[in-house]
Amino acid sequence: SEKYQRVKGSLATFVPVPIYIGKDTVTPIVTSTPLRPGPGFLSVQVSENRIYWGSCKPNKTNIITLVENPEDVYSVIIFVQVKSATKEDYTPWTTGNAMQKHSDGSFSYKLAANSTYGRNHYKNSWILFQLVATNEKGEEVGRTMIYTNAIALSPCM
């Protein structure tokens, strides 16, 4: 069971409670969750949290974001990196892809497992991503946190 603790106004964090299994103690690693994804962004949603490369489905996920000031945002760029699920090993970050802009202030991107660089570097991995909003001059006007455990990636078995 987790206990809740109020920290710095409205940010709630978990306080891990040790779990005893025989003589061993297991304490879950819990990080605080920000209320918003980052400056300039209101929300980020991922349609599929596990995708497969190969012929299995689901083999893609939709990432949808809502920006805070749509009139100031010309584009949102998604940067992607693949990380091993078992060790600290990563592929390089991509150079970025433009997300599709919608009239309601949202942007979307279809991330396909079969075209994700580094998909076959590890048997099981995580797709890390970060979104960067820019204005018409190409200047940064917003940036999300780096999402580390939002999309699991595995080969089709």
HELIX and SHEET records of a PDB file:
HELIX    1   1 PRO A   70  ASP A   72  5                                   3    
HELIX    2   2 ALA A  113  SER A  115  5                                   3    
SHEET    1   A 2 LYS A   3  VAL A   7  0                                        
SHEET    2   A 2 LEU A  11  VAL A  15 -1                                        
SHEET    1   B 2 ILE A  19  ILE A  21  0                                        
SHEET    2   B 2 ASP A  24  VAL A  26 -1                                        
SHEET    1   C 4 PHE A  41  VAL A  46  0                                        
SHEET    2   C 4 LYS A  60  VAL A  67 -1                                        
SHEET    3   C 4 SER A 106  ALA A 112 -1                                        
SHEET    4   C 4 GLN A 100  LYS A 101 -1                                        
SHEET    1   D 5 ARG A  50  TRP A  53  0                                        
SHEET    2   D 5 TYR A 147  PRO A 155  1                                        
SHEET    3   D 5 SER A 125  THR A 134 -1                                        
SHEET    4   D 5 SER A  75  SER A  84 -1                                        
SHEET    5   D 5 ASN A  97  ALA A  98 -1                                        
SHEET    1   E 4 ARG A  50  TRP A  53  0                                        
SHEET    2   E 4 TYR A 147  PRO A 155  1                                        
SHEET    3   E 4 SER A 125  THR A 134 -1                                        
SHEET    4   E 4 GLU A 140  ARG A 143 -1                                        
END                                                                             
